[in-house]
Amino acid sequence: MLLGFVKAFVAGGVLCAIGQILIDKTALTPARILVSYVVAGIILSAVGIYAPFLDWAGAGASVPLTGFGNVLAKGVKKAVDEKGWLGVLSGSMTAAACGLSSAIFFSFIFALIKKPKEKP
């Protein structure tokens, strides 16, 4: 069990360290780096590399944005297998619905609790 925590910590830490290096050493904006991570997760999932990495790293691979890309890719693949090409449009949102709904819900709750700062 402890080894699983160490693997997750190392995998997530390496992904975060790569992102930090990209922020510090390149002209890429954080938004472009985040989108790149999602796209990298999709590509690695499509070529079959992300599943073994996810099995090895656990939450260290499923929680970062690359994991979100993996979920999107798996959802599209499943929907295309079931519905044909129409699944390209619906598969990603179906697969990520729980995470997206949670993000919207908790954002709303925190918006009710926390007052925005006024701009000077």
N, C-alpha and C positions, 0 to 999 in steps of 0.2 A: 504494500500500500504506500509506504514512504517513497519507494522508487517511482511510483506513478506521479506523486506530487513533485518530485525532483524533475522528472521528464517534462511535466507540464510547465514548471517554472522555467526550465532551460529553453524549451521551445518558444514559449511566449516571450521570454526575455530576449532571445535572439531576434524574433520578429520585431519587437519594439526597438531594439538596438539598431537594426537595419533602418527602420523608419527615422530614428533620431540622427543617424549618420546622413541620411538623405536630406533631412532638414538642415543640418549644419554645413554640409559640404557641397550642396547643389543649389541651384536657383529654383528648384521645384517648390511650389507652395504646398502647405500641409493638405489642402483640399485635393491637389493632384496626386499627392502621395497616397492619400486614403483611397481615392478611386483606383490607383494603380494596384493597391493591395487587394481590392475586391476583384479586379480583373485578373490579377495573378492567381487568386483562388479559383476563379472560373476556369482559367487555362490549365492549371495544375490538376484540377478535377477532371477536365475533359481528356487529358492525356493519361489519366490513371495514376498520377503520382500522389495526389492529395489524400486519397483513401488510406494508403499504408502509413503516411505521415500522421494522419488523424488517429489511426489505431495505435501508433506508437506514442504520440504526444498527448492524447486525450484532450482535456480542456485547454491546454497550451496551444492547440491547433484549431479548436472549435470556437473559442471565444473571440480571437482577433478578427479583423476584417477579412482576412483570407478565408476564414471559416464561413463568413457570410457569403462570400463568393462561391464557396463549395456548396452551400445549401441552395443557392440560386441555380447552380448548374445541375445539381441532382434533381431539383424540382422540375426543371425544364425537360430533362431527360425522361423522367417518369411520366410527365404529362404528354410528351410527344409519343411515347410508347402506347399510352392509353387513348389519346384523342387525335393523334396525327399532328399535322403542322399547326393546328389551332392551339395545341399545348405550348407552343413557343410563347404565345401571348399570356397564357394563364398560369403556367407551371411555376414560374419564379415567385409570383405573389402568393400562390397557394402554399408553397413550401415555406415561405418566410412570414406568413401571416401572423403567427404567434409573436414572433420577435418584433415585427413592425407595430402590431397592435399594442404590445406592452410599451414600446417606446413612446407611442402617441399618448397612451393613457397616463403614464407616469410624467410625461412632459406637461400634460394638462394639470395634473395634481400639483406639481411643483410650481406651475404658473399661478395657480390659485393661492398657494402658500407664500411665495416669495414675490415681493414687489420689485419691479425693474428699477434700476437706477436711472435718475434723470440725467440727460446729457447737458453739459454746461453750455 
